[in-house]
Amino acid sequence: MEHEMRAEYAEGTEAGSPRAGGPVKLWHMVRLDGTRSMCGRELRPDAAVQSADAWGTAAAEPFCHSCGALYLREVP
């Protein structure tokens, strides 16, 4: 199963690239090309995404703890 990270934004905030200083509230893990996070939150289809390889690095902060726990159960 492949994964990627997708941003959750604060309520009423425009989507934006994290590199452009977009207001990311939390990063969530989703199954590749999905919009429902592993913790069950439905995320915007236009939200910024990052490779799952960034998980555990500063680029993935702040990260959803629930998604992190579920992700660890799915990856070797």
N, C-alpha and C positions, 0 to 999 in steps of 0.2 A: 504494500500500500504506500503510495506516495503522498506527501504532505507539503503544505506551504503555510506561511503565516499571513494573516489578514488583519488589518487595523480595525479597531473600534474607535469611533470618534465621540467626543462629548456631544450631548444632545444639542441639536441645532447648529452643528458645525459643518462647514464644507469639507468635502474630501480633499486630501492633499498628499503630496509625496512626502515621506518622512525625511528625505534628503533636502527638501525645500522648507523644512520646519513645520510641516503639517501637524495639527494638534491631535496626535494620537493619544487616546485615553488608555488603551490597552492593546497589546498584540495577542491574537488568538491563533491557535493551530486549527487548520481546516484540512480536509482531505482534498487532494489536488483539484483545482478549478471549482471548488465548492464555495458556498457562502454561509453554511451553517457550521459554527465552530464545534469543536469536540465537546465543549461544555454545554452546547445546546443553544447558544445565542445566534440569532440570525443577523448576519453582517451585510453591509451594503455591497452590492455588486461592483460599485465603482471605487471601493476602498483600496488603499495601497496594499500591495502584497510584497512579501520577501520570501526568499528561499528558506526552507526548513534548516538549511545549513547555518543560518544566522542564529538559530535557537541557542540559548545559553551564552550569547555574547551581548555586549553593550547595545548593539543595534536592535536587539529584541526587547529592550526594556522600555516601559514596564510590561511584563508578560503575565497572562492569566495563569494563576496557579493550578486551577482545575484542568485547563487544557494541557499544561505541562505534565501533570500526573497521568492523564489519559494517554498522552503522546508516548511517554516512556513505556507504557504497557504494549504499545503497537510496534515500536521500533526495536530492532535487535541491539 
